[in-house]
Amino acid sequence: MPNIGGIVKTLQNIMWKDPGVSGDAQRLEQLGWMITLKIIDDKEAEMELISDDYVSVIPGELQWRNWAADSEGMTGDALKDFVDDKLFPGLQNLDVSTGNKRAVLIRDIFAGTNNYMKNGTIIRQVVNKLNEIDFNASEDRHMFGDIYEGLLRDLQSAGNYGEFYTPRAVTEIMTEIINPRLGEKVLDPACGTGGFLTSAIENIRKQDVHSVEDLKVLEETIRGQELKPLPFMLCVTNLILHDIEVPNVMNMDSLNREYTSIGAKERVDVILANPPFGASVSDGVETNYPAAFRTTESADLFLLLMIRYLRDGGRAAIVLPDGSLTGDGVKQRIREEFLTQCNVHTIVRLPNSVFQPYASVATNLLFFTKGEPTKEIWYWEHKLPEGQKSYSKTKPIQKSEFASLKEWWSTRVENEQAWKVPVEKIAESGWNLDIKNPFVKEEEVTHTTSELLQMLSDSFKKSEELIGELKKELK
C-alpha cells in the first residue's frame, strides 16, 4: 500500500521547483485540477467495467489515461504546450448541451482554474507521482481525503483564503447538533472548500448509509454554491474524495438571483453555513431583495437568503459576526424578520480569535428553526481554555472544548456561561441580539498610547471607506 502522506509531501516538494508556482494557494490550485482529472478518470475506468455503454464526457485525447498515465509519455515543452493549448481550452469548452452534470462540473472547474507550472518536465514528475495513488481504492481515497483536509486548513493562513475555511471543530459541533439525516436536503449557499458539506456527509454516513442506494440518496441531497473559482474547485475535489461521485455544487453567486424566485421546490431541510462577512456585495445585487431589506453587507443578505431557502420546520446552524447582531435601520428590520419567521433558540458566543489569522472579529453560532417566531433565546458563552489568551494557528479551537456545551444543550439551566432572554426584551431594544453575559462583570480595559493611536487610525480608515461607498451610491 502506498504511503499517501509521503506521496503528497513529495508532490509539494516537486512543485516548489517550478518557477511558475508561488505560495500555498497556487500549489493547491495546481494540485486540485490534477487530482480532479485523475479521480474522474479512475472512476470512469470503473464505470466502463460495470457498464458496456458508458461513454466519458471528456474527449479521448484529454482523458488522463491518454496523456498522463504513461510514466514514459509526453514530457518537457510538448507536455506544457499540450496542457496550455489543448487540455485547458478543450475542458473549458466541453459540450454541456445535454445537461450532463459531470460535463457542467468539469467545464466550470476549468473555466476558473489556471495551470501555473512552466516546466513540462516537472509537470511530468508531478503526474507520475499522482499515478501512485489509486482513487478507486477506498483506503487510498480516504487517506488522501484526510491529508487534503489538512492542506485546506493550511490555506487558511495563505493571504485572503482563510475566509473559505471554518475550523473543523466548529463545523463538526454545528453539524452534530443539527444532525442532518439521510433523505434530508442539506444546503450551504457559501460553501467555500466544502467543510460543512463534508461534515454533513460524514454525519449522515455513519448513521444512515448502508447500501449503494443510500449513497445515491446522499449524493442527490447534499448541495453547495460557491462564487470564487478556487474554493469551488477545491470543494468539488473534497466531495469526490468523500465518495460523492458527481458533487451537486454550483459555481455561482448565491445572492445574485431574485429573492422571491426561490420557491417551494428549492426549499431545504437543513442549512449549515459560514457566509462571507465584512464584504460588500457585487454592484446591484441588493436590488434582488425587498426594498426594506436592501443592504450591501453580505452577511445580512445571506441571512435573508437562508431564511428563504429553509422550508417550514427546517433547521439551521450558521456563523454570524457581532456586526449582524446589532445596528439600526436595515439591519434592525432584517433581525426583526429573522426573529418573527424563525425560532432562534440558541446563540453561542465565540471568542474573537477563533478565525485567526484570517479575521479577528467576534463571531457567533446561531441555531434556529423556521416556521415559528422566537419566544426566548438561550445564550452560551464559549470560554477560552484555562491559561490561553487567544486562539492561533498553532493553538486552534479544539472539538473537546465543546463538551460542556453538548452536556448543557439538553438540560438548559442558567449558569455563569448560559443565560436566557425573552423576545419581548429583545424587541424593546430594537431587536438587538448582541447581549452580553450578565454573570460577567465588565473588566476595565486599558490601552497603551500606541494601541489608542492604532485604533484611531483604523477608525479613520473605516470612515473613509464608508464615505467612499456613500459617494459611489449617491452617484
PyMOL commands that set and color helices and strands:
alter all, ss='L'
color gray80, all
select helices_A, chain A and resi 4-16+23-50+60-62+64-67+76-92+101-111+120-130+138-155+159-164+168-178+195-208+212-221+229-241+259-261+264-266+285-288+291-293+298-309+322-324+330-341+399-409+423-428+449-474
alter helices_A, ss='H'
color red, helices_A
select strands_A, chain A and resi 186-188+222-226+248-251+268-273+310-321+342-349+363-370+376-381+418-422
alter strands_A, ss='S'
color yellow, strands_A
deselect
rebuild
show_as cartoon
